[in-house]
Amino acid sequence: MAVVIDPKKYVIGAADVYYRPVGGSGEWTPIGATIGDVTFRVNQSRFNPSDEFNGVLEAIREMDYVSRQSAECEFQMPELAGEKLALAILGAVVTTSTPTDAGWSTTLAAAATAGATSITVAAATGITVGDIAHIDTGTASEYRVIDKITGTTLVFRDPLLQSHASGATVAKATADGKTEITPGNQRRMPLTAYHDFVLVAQSPTDYYELYLYNAISTTEQAEITFGNEAVAAITVTLATRRNGLDPASPSWRLRVPA
């Protein structure tokens, strides 16, 4: 008896997305959960040449044809940080600075409160506009770029996020520890931009698993919203890349509960 497919059964909602290097067998790195349903498309192109194809294949006649099949999926993700955002914005370059203290060092001459845009230090010798100030240590540590100097008062563009007691250390830092994402300038993505992906969605009784092998991510538009995480999202399309040296390797695989 033929199996009757219920289309509603395969609307599986949001999925968790993971990736790892192409052909890898190691641990999957989680990206996060999608917003809403995942759209999965199978792209199949076919053509029917004359009796032979480049003198290699056997005769192709009548309804016979040569086909090529690939797949892609589309989904929305909430905020993506660092290297995960670079997976969605094709060619993006991600660099993370490691700050160290090097240069001048002083202390706070007076307590500083959260929200303040300036601090008063014991001495400002050697301090210049544009220096990165490392304020305090431990969990109270934070970094600010010096925008203006008036005597022993250092002025910042951005307010302090924490309060700091009088006598806390203030030192010049080589960086502020932030992750920087900049656009790439490559005309074609290197092989390292490709990954194996898996999207996993839970049904009431089991898991659905969608694998895309040797795939790359693209976005038509990346809209990033600051200040309202509820609507911050980015639309991502994953598409597989066929391995021409190994035509037997799968480009995608969908595993559904029996």
N, C-alpha and C positions, 0 to 999 in steps of 0.2 A: 504494500500500500504506500502510495506517495506521501511524503511528509508535507503537511500544510504549514506554510510559513506565515506567522502573524507579524506584520510589520511593526506593530506596537511593541512587540517583545524586544526589538532591537533598538528602541529609543532608550538608551541607558543613562542619559543624563550626564552630569559632570564626571570627570575622570581625574585621577592623579597621574602626573606626567613625570617620567624618569628618562635619563639619558646616560650613555657611557660611550667610550671610544668604539669606532667601527670594528666589528669582529671580535670585540672584547668578551671575556667570560668572567669578568670581575664584578665588583659591586655596582649597582645602579645608583646614580646620584639623583635625588628628588628635586624637582623644580617647584612643585606645588599643585594645587587643585585648579581645574578650569572653572570658568564661570558659565554655567548652562551646558547645553548639549554639545557634543563633539560631532562635527560633520566629517564623515569618511567617504572619499570618492575613489573609485577605481577608474583609471584612464586607460583605455585600450584603443590602440590604433592598428588598422589592418590595411593591407593592400594586396592586390592580385596581379603580379607581373605576368609575363609571358611564360613559355614552357620552362624556362630555367632562370635562376636568379644568380647572376654573376658567375654562371657556370659551376656553381658549387652545390646548390640544392637540387634534389630530384625534381622532376616535372611537377608543376603546379597547374591544375586544370579546374575548370568548372567552379564549384563552390569552395574549393580549397583556397587558403590564403596564408600569408605570412603576417604575424601579429606581434605587437610589442605592448607590454602591459606594465603600468606603473601605478602608483597610488599616492594620495595626499590626504591630509586631514586638516581641518581648520577649527580653531577654538579660541576662546578669549581667556586671558590670564589676568589676574590682579597684578599689583605691583611686582616687578621683577628687579632684583637688585644685582649689581655687580656682574659676574660672569653669566648669570642666568639671563640678564637683560641682553647681553651680547649674543645669546643664542637666538633671540627674536629679532634684533636689529642687525641685519646681515652685514658682516664686515666690521662691526664695532670693535674697537680696541680697548681693553680693560687694563688699567694699571692701578695698583694699590701701593701707596707710599708707606714706608716704615719709619716713623719719626724717632730721632735720637736727639738728645740735648748736646749742643756743641756751640760754644761761644760765650756770650755774656751770661751772667747769673746774678739775681738779686732776690729780694723778698718783698712781700706786701707790707707797706707802711701803715695800712689801715685795712680793716675788714671790707670785703666786697660782697654785695648781695646779688642774688640771682636777678637777672633783668637789667643789671647795670651795663652801660656801654663804655665804661672806663675804670681803670684801677690806678691807685697811687703806689709807687714802688719806693723802696729806700734809696735807690740810686739809679740814674738812667744813663750812666756812662757806657758808650759803645752801642746803645740801642738806636736803631734807625727805622724810619717808616718802611713798611713792607716786611719787616721781620715777623716771624711766627713766634708768638709767646706761648710757652707751655706753662700753664698756671696750675699750681698744686700738684699733688701726687695721689696715687691709689685710685679709689673710686671717685674722688672729687676732681680728678685730672681732666682738663679740657684745653683746647688750643684755639687761639685767636690771632688773626693777622692785624698788626698794628697799623692803624689808618692815620693817626696823628699823635704828635708828642708835644706836650706843653709842660715844660719843667720836668717834674717827675711823674706826671700823669700820662698814662698811655690810653689812647682812645681807640676803640674798636668799631667796626661797622656793625657787627652782630652782637646782640646782648649776651651776657653770661647765662649759662643754663643752670649753674649751681652757685651756692654761696661759698665764700672762702674766708678763712680766719686771718687776722693780722699775723704776719710772720711766715705765711705760706710761701713756698718757693715759686719764683718766676724765672724761667730760663729760656734762652733762644733755642728753638727746635729746627731741625733740618726739613721737617715736613709736618703735616697735620694729621696724617693717618687715614685720609679719606680715599675712597675708590673713585677713580676718574674714568669716565666712559667717553670716548671720542670716535668720530666716524672714521672708517677705513678708506683707503684710497686705491684698493685693488680692483682691477677690471674683472678678474675672475677669482672666485674663492679658492683658497688652497684646500688640499685634501683634509687638512686638520680641522676645517670648518664643518666637516661632516661627522655625524654621530649615529649610533643606533638609538632609537627611541622606543619606549613602550608606554601606552596609556592604559591604565587599569581602572575599571569601573565596577562597583559592587552592585549586584542584583540582590533580591531578597534571599536567594539561596546559594549564590556562587559569585565568581568574578568573571568579567569580560576582559580580555587582553588583546590589545591592538599593537602589533609590532610594525615599525617602519625601519628597515635596514638601510644603512648607508644613506641617510637622509640629511637634508639641510633645511633650515628654517628661513622663511621670508615674511616680510610684512609690507603691505601696501602703504599703510600709514601707522605711525607709532604716536599715539596721543597719550601723554603722561600728565596726569592731573596732580597738582600739589594741594595739600590741605584737606582733601576729602577722599580718604582711602576707599570709601564705599563705592565710588564711581570710577576710581582709577583702574583702567584696564587697557590691555593691548591685544590686538587680534593677531594670532600667529598661524601661519600655514607651514606645515611640514610636508616635504615632497621627497620621494625616494630617488636615488641615483643608481641606475643599473651598472653593475660591474661588467664591462665588456670582455674582460679576460676570463670571467667565470659566469657564463650565461645561465648556468644551472642554479646559481645562488638565488634565493628568494628576495624579492624587493619588499614584500609585506606578508604579514600573517595575522589572521584574526582567529582568536580562540574564544568560543562561546560555550556556555554551559550546555550539556547534553539535554 
